[in-house]
Amino acid sequence: MSDDFRELLKKVGSGSHTSKPLTRAEADQATQMMLTQVATPAQIGAFMIAHRIKRPTPEELAGTLDAYQTLGPTLPSIDDGRPALVLSCPYDGRSRTAPVTPVTALILAAAGIPVVLHGGDRMPTKAGIPLVELWQQLGVNLRHLTLPQAHLLLNRTDIGFVYLPQHFPAAHSLVPYRDQIGKRPPFATVELMWSPYGGAHTLVMGFVHPPTEALARQTFALRGQTNWISVKGSEGSCDLARARTAIVGINRQGQFERLLLPPRDYGFEGEDVVLGAEASLGQRLLDVLSGHASELQKTAVWNAGFYLWQGGAAATLDAGLAQAQASLVSGQALAKLQTLRQQALEISQHLTYSYG
């Protein structure tokens, strides 16, 4: 048992009247002790549930992100230095609505905007379909790439993926605790705010509840993260919904702006497409990429158009929507998928690649 960790646990787990928040340095220390298994399993589980009940502070979240930066992977910048969009979606995936994040990424990459994604496998407690499975259904296996290989893929295709079990096994080792305590711990919130990319970028964070956005805003300020976008997305993802007004926060160089985007004003109103059978989702996304008109295609265009605008490839949202539609109809996005498949396969067969 770690006596040092026990003292940190006592601070957050002493009850509603006597518990105290950790300092940023203490949160960093506690997170590193959990990631390195210095803390015992009993201590880790107790900390997770106590911290959830107490609710994390911005200083604690900043400290946990400091630990992630110290011990976790950092995907190096794309060689030519173009700014990227890092799309941070909940690791426990989607279980009700159909995701279009891979299509968004392909359209952005086809337009020259680098995209970095990150995630793991099925994650308790929701255990929805994760990004890595969506890519697998599209014929892209991202599970076995080393971090240097993921960097090479980013350079060749403008799409990078940081996969938790492969690239951050210390964090992956904490996943079973989520199932054992039956709740999403504050680590799940940290993952939304975490950027494993070392180059210039704008972080896009999906969220469900407004307090999460408020916490993120304060945490980003503490850590000097000046370029970020928050999206009240479908199931907390980066996907803008179509059944309601999109609520977006944009922070550029410390200046915050609130956007309210009613899909009806742009001709994209409609119900959010249900997930349906998971096994058929890949084919439905391929149909979208092939230019077949559908409600799911409209969802993809609504999202990709927004991110083309925010990524600087389009001057206005209307221009971004038109560009996204054209990318699907012309086959440009589908061609990017074919390139991604080919490059991921080729790179995975060359295991000796290292950073230049």
DOSEFI-340468 format. One record per residue (C-alpha): residue in one letter; x, y, z. Coordinates in Angstrom, 3 decimals, padded with zeros to 6 digits. Layout:
N
> A|X|Y|Z
...
***
This chain:
356
> M|000.000|000.000|000.000
> S|001.183|003.531|-000.755
> D|001.092|005.726|002.323
> D|001.567|008.831|000.178
> F|-001.438|007.932|-001.941
> R|-003.494|007.171|001.165
> E|-003.016|010.761|002.317
> L|-004.248|012.056|-001.043
> L|-007.196|009.672|-000.926
> K|-008.113|010.903|002.562
> K|-008.340|014.470|001.241
> V|-010.903|013.674|-001.479
> G|-012.724|010.870|000.350
> S|-013.458|012.333|003.775
> G|-017.082|013.200|003.138
> S|-019.074|016.199|002.021
> H|-018.091|018.385|004.989
> T|-014.424|017.526|005.531
> S|-013.073|016.512|002.122
> K|-010.725|018.980|000.434
> P|-009.770|019.483|-003.195
> L|-006.314|018.461|-004.271
> T|-003.878|021.036|-005.508
> R|-002.821|020.771|-009.123
> A|000.489|019.220|-008.065
> E|-001.278|016.714|-005.805
> A|-003.680|015.702|-008.588
> D|-000.693|015.208|-010.889
> Q|000.984|013.063|-008.222
> A|-002.151|011.009|-007.542
> T|-002.764|010.372|-011.241
> Q|000.815|009.296|-011.841
> M|000.632|006.928|-008.861
> M|-002.527|005.348|-010.309
> L|-001.142|005.116|-013.832
> T|002.067|003.480|-012.613
> Q|000.190|001.170|-010.213
> V|002.058|002.523|-007.195
> A|-001.385|002.855|-005.649
> T|-003.069|-000.456|-004.863
> P|-006.223|-001.622|-006.677
> A|-008.294|-000.886|-003.558
> Q|-006.856|002.621|-003.368
> I|-007.445|003.285|-007.072
> G|-011.068|002.156|-006.959
> A|-011.724|004.127|-003.786
> F|-010.169|007.249|-005.282
> M|-012.207|007.014|-008.481
> I|-015.560|006.738|-006.739
> A|-014.682|009.316|-004.057
> H|-013.479|011.779|-006.668
> R|-016.660|011.295|-008.683
> I|-018.836|011.933|-005.639
> K|-016.831|014.994|-004.607
> R|-016.658|016.299|-008.215
> P|-013.309|017.371|-009.666
> T|-012.119|020.963|-009.651
> P|-010.384|022.681|-012.596
> E|-007.086|022.524|-010.676
> E|-007.486|018.770|-010.201
> L|-008.332|018.223|-013.859
> A|-005.337|020.327|-014.867
> G|-003.125|018.177|-012.641
> T|-004.463|014.972|-014.142
> L|-003.817|016.334|-017.640
> D|-000.291|017.216|-016.518
> A|000.209|013.564|-015.604
> Y|-001.204|012.435|-018.937
> Q|001.251|014.743|-020.662
> T|004.139|013.333|-018.610
> L|003.363|009.630|-018.922
> G|001.148|009.439|-021.990
> P|001.913|009.396|-025.713
> T|002.423|012.504|-027.793
> L|001.899|012.176|-031.521
> P|004.485|014.498|-033.086
> S|003.470|017.356|-035.322
> I|002.786|016.705|-038.970
> D|006.001|017.405|-040.849
> D|004.817|020.512|-042.670
> G|003.392|022.049|-039.491
> R|-000.181|022.629|-040.691
> P|-002.558|023.137|-037.760
> A|-004.759|020.148|-037.024
> L|-008.163|019.536|-035.519
> V|-008.090|017.111|-032.580
> L|-011.550|015.574|-032.207
> S|-012.091|014.347|-028.630
> C|-015.158|012.128|-028.316
> P|-016.213|010.073|-025.266
> Y|-014.349|006.793|-025.113
> D|-017.503|004.868|-024.188
> G|-018.788|005.360|-027.715
> R|-022.273|005.653|-029.137
> S|-025.278|003.447|-028.408
> R|-028.301|005.415|-029.655
> T|-027.391|007.629|-032.632
> A|-025.364|006.890|-035.748
> P|-021.888|008.490|-035.658
> V|-020.401|010.229|-038.686
> T|-017.035|011.198|-037.172
> P|-014.987|009.051|-039.614
> V|-016.738|010.657|-042.587
> T|-016.058|014.095|-041.129
> A|-012.385|013.205|-040.721
> L|-012.112|011.954|-044.308
> I|-013.734|015.083|-045.752
> L|-011.472|017.313|-043.678
> A|-008.351|015.364|-044.645
> A|-009.370|015.480|-048.310
> A|-009.525|019.267|-047.944
> G|-006.021|019.400|-046.468
> I|-006.967|019.746|-042.787
> P|-005.051|017.243|-040.605
> V|-007.263|015.379|-038.141
> V|-006.168|013.587|-034.972
> L|-008.515|011.195|-033.186
> H|-008.003|009.139|-030.044
> G|-009.857|006.405|-028.180
> G|-009.891|002.803|-027.066
> D|-012.009|-000.337|-027.248
> R|-015.465|-000.920|-025.767
> M|-015.499|001.144|-022.613
> P|-017.680|000.694|-019.519
> T|-020.209|001.684|-018.509
> K|-022.051|002.348|-021.770
> A|-019.806|000.164|-023.952
> G|-021.055|001.827|-027.134
> I|-019.378|001.427|-030.497
> P|-015.954|003.146|-030.397
> L|-014.118|004.961|-033.167
> V|-011.594|002.166|-033.695
> E|-014.433|-000.248|-034.564
> L|-015.971|002.230|-036.976
> W|-012.667|002.511|-038.820
> Q|-012.384|-001.288|-038.819
> Q|-015.784|-001.549|-040.488
> L|-014.516|000.874|-043.126
> G|-011.548|-001.397|-043.803
> V|-008.936|000.530|-041.805
> N|-007.176|-001.366|-039.015
> L|-005.629|001.156|-036.619
> R|-005.132|-001.163|-033.655
> H|-001.654|-002.450|-034.420
> L|000.151|000.710|-035.460
> T|002.932|001.863|-033.181
> L|003.042|005.545|-032.325
> P|005.783|006.188|-034.939
> Q|003.639|004.382|-037.497
> A|000.611|006.476|-036.516
> H|002.782|009.548|-037.079
> L|003.756|008.279|-040.528
> L|000.090|007.642|-041.336
> L|-000.731|011.204|-040.300
> N|001.974|012.549|-042.597
> R|000.812|010.454|-045.543
> T|-002.952|010.813|-045.166
> D|-003.636|013.760|-042.810
> I|-005.382|011.368|-040.403
> G|-003.790|010.209|-037.150
> F|-005.183|007.969|-034.425
> V|-003.890|007.476|-030.889
> Y|-005.159|004.105|-029.652
> L|-005.236|003.735|-025.876
> P|-004.388|-000.007|-025.524
> Q|-001.430|000.289|-027.902
> H|-000.126|003.782|-027.183
> F|-001.068|004.403|-023.546
> P|-001.314|001.004|-021.825
> A|-000.973|002.612|-018.383
> A|-004.281|004.435|-018.892
> H|-005.826|001.383|-020.522
> S|-005.022|-000.643|-017.393
> L|-007.441|001.564|-015.425
> V|-010.397|000.786|-017.702
> P|-011.628|-002.281|-015.733
> Y|-012.207|-000.054|-012.697
> R|-014.981|001.723|-014.587
> D|-016.880|-001.520|-014.829
> Q|-016.151|-002.478|-011.221
> I|-017.339|000.821|-009.732
> G|-020.258|001.031|-012.186
> K|-019.753|004.731|-012.898
> R|-017.785|006.953|-015.236
> P|-014.900|008.373|-013.166
> P|-013.429|011.863|-013.693
> F|-010.884|010.213|-016.017
> A|-013.716|010.075|-018.567
> T|-013.949|013.872|-018.403
> V|-010.184|014.227|-018.641
> E|-010.178|012.216|-021.873
> L|-012.423|014.826|-023.463
> M|-009.929|017.564|-022.579
> W|-006.795|015.570|-023.393
> S|-004.866|016.239|-026.584
> P|-002.224|013.622|-027.419
> Y|-000.961|015.749|-030.322
> G|002.225|017.787|-030.117
> G|001.703|020.080|-033.102
> A|-000.328|023.240|-033.571
> H|-003.998|022.383|-033.259
> T|-007.482|023.271|-032.132
> L|-008.972|020.797|-029.668
> V|-012.642|019.935|-030.231
> M|-014.364|018.583|-027.136
> G|-017.776|016.969|-027.172
> F|-019.898|017.274|-024.039
> V|-023.379|016.559|-022.691
> H|-023.856|018.698|-019.598
> P|-023.110|022.457|-019.449
> P|-021.088|022.124|-016.201
> T|-018.597|019.978|-018.129
> E|-018.003|022.806|-020.559
> A|-017.560|025.270|-017.704
> L|-015.018|022.971|-016.042
> A|-013.160|022.581|-019.326
> R|-013.045|026.311|-019.900
> Q|-011.362|026.887|-016.530
> T|-009.062|023.893|-016.946
> F|-007.912|025.007|-020.385
> A|-007.169|028.463|-018.993
> L|-004.987|026.957|-016.271
> R|-003.047|024.910|-018.813
> G|-002.704|027.646|-021.418
> Q|-004.858|025.865|-024.017
> T|-006.055|028.865|-026.024
> N|-007.555|027.243|-029.127
> W|-010.478|024.938|-028.486
> I|-014.061|024.259|-029.502
> S|-016.761|022.748|-027.303
> V|-019.740|021.013|-028.913
> K|-022.900|019.850|-027.173
> G|-022.968|016.912|-029.541
> S|-024.861|013.690|-030.066
> E|-024.287|011.543|-026.967
> G|-021.559|013.956|-025.959
> S|-019.550|013.394|-029.134
> C|-018.132|015.931|-031.581
> D|-021.046|015.233|-033.957
> L|-023.468|018.154|-034.161
> A|-027.064|017.012|-033.778
> R|-029.747|017.863|-036.325
> A|-032.777|017.536|-034.055
> R|-031.874|020.634|-032.042
> T|-029.898|023.840|-032.221
> A|-026.160|023.208|-032.140
> I|-024.606|024.772|-029.039
> V|-020.947|025.532|-029.674
> G|-018.252|027.388|-027.773
> I|-015.240|028.681|-029.688
> N|-012.099|029.910|-027.983
> R|-009.428|031.478|-030.198
> Q|-006.348|032.981|-028.572
> G|-008.226|033.521|-025.339
> Q|-011.325|035.088|-026.913
> F|-014.504|033.082|-026.297
> E|-017.539|033.158|-028.574
> R|-020.848|031.325|-028.217
> L|-022.501|030.024|-031.398
> L|-026.089|028.816|-031.661
> L|-026.631|027.123|-035.018
> P|-030.197|026.003|-035.813
> P|-029.997|023.305|-038.533
> R|-033.297|024.579|-039.936
> D|-031.656|027.870|-040.920
> Y|-029.316|025.966|-043.248
> G|-031.736|023.362|-044.582
> F|-030.465|020.527|-042.382
> E|-033.269|020.110|-039.857
> G|-034.377|016.553|-039.132
> E|-034.300|013.785|-036.584
> D|-030.956|012.392|-035.529
> V|-030.386|009.082|-037.297
> V|-030.672|006.122|-034.943
> L|-027.711|003.791|-034.608
> G|-029.580|000.683|-035.736
> A|-027.683|-002.553|-036.254
> E|-024.020|-001.949|-035.481
> A|-022.882|-004.519|-038.014
> S|-024.428|-002.518|-040.868
> L|-023.056|000.863|-039.830
> G|-019.878|000.573|-041.878
> Q|-021.875|-000.068|-045.038
> R|-024.166|002.866|-044.287
> L|-021.123|005.132|-043.926
> L|-019.704|003.741|-047.179
> D|-023.002|004.621|-048.861
> V|-022.591|008.176|-047.549
> L|-019.033|008.309|-048.900
> S|-020.290|007.007|-052.245
> G|-022.575|010.005|-052.580
> H|-025.893|008.250|-051.908
> A|-028.482|010.715|-050.635
> S|-029.865|009.849|-047.192
> E|-030.585|011.353|-043.801
> L|-027.222|010.035|-042.630
> Q|-025.528|011.834|-045.520
> K|-027.227|015.071|-044.453
> T|-025.870|014.537|-040.942
> A|-022.389|014.004|-042.375
> V|-022.573|017.156|-044.499
> W|-023.887|019.216|-041.563
> N|-020.910|018.145|-039.491
> A|-018.162|018.222|-042.093
> G|-019.327|021.611|-043.331
> F|-019.078|023.049|-039.835
> Y|-015.571|021.691|-039.305
> L|-014.372|022.768|-042.750
> W|-015.412|026.253|-041.706
> Q|-013.752|026.052|-038.309
> G|-010.650|024.419|-039.774
> G|-010.128|027.309|-042.171
> A|-010.899|025.502|-045.438
> A|-014.144|027.468|-045.934
> A|-014.821|031.144|-045.278
> T|-018.393|030.609|-044.055
> L|-020.575|027.799|-042.784
> D|-022.612|027.889|-046.008
> A|-019.423|027.527|-048.037
> G|-018.307|024.658|-045.808
> L|-021.608|022.830|-046.282
> A|-021.361|023.168|-050.063
> Q|-017.756|021.961|-049.991
> A|-018.639|018.949|-047.848
> Q|-021.451|017.987|-050.218
> A|-019.131|018.297|-053.192
> S|-016.509|016.112|-051.511
> L|-019.027|013.291|-051.195
> V|-020.619|013.659|-054.632
> S|-017.278|013.896|-056.441
> G|-015.828|010.868|-054.651
> Q|-013.011|012.886|-053.094
> A|-013.755|011.686|-049.566
> L|-014.106|008.078|-050.742
> A|-010.731|008.340|-052.483
> K|-009.231|009.529|-049.197
> L|-010.625|006.419|-047.480
> Q|-009.039|004.208|-050.124
> T|-005.708|005.958|-049.579
> L|-006.042|005.560|-045.817
> R|-006.727|001.828|-046.180
> Q|-003.725|001.350|-048.432
> Q|-001.347|003.388|-046.307
> A|-002.440|001.837|-042.998
> L|-001.825|-001.624|-044.438
> E|001.508|-000.699|-045.979
> I|002.776|001.045|-042.847
> S|001.732|-001.816|-040.565
> Q|003.910|-004.171|-042.614
> H|007.026|-002.072|-041.993
> L|007.608|-002.497|-038.279
> T|011.029|-000.851|-038.168
> Y|009.899|002.682|-038.982
> S|011.060|005.281|-036.462
> Y|010.799|009.039|-036.174
> G|013.031|011.080|-038.467
***
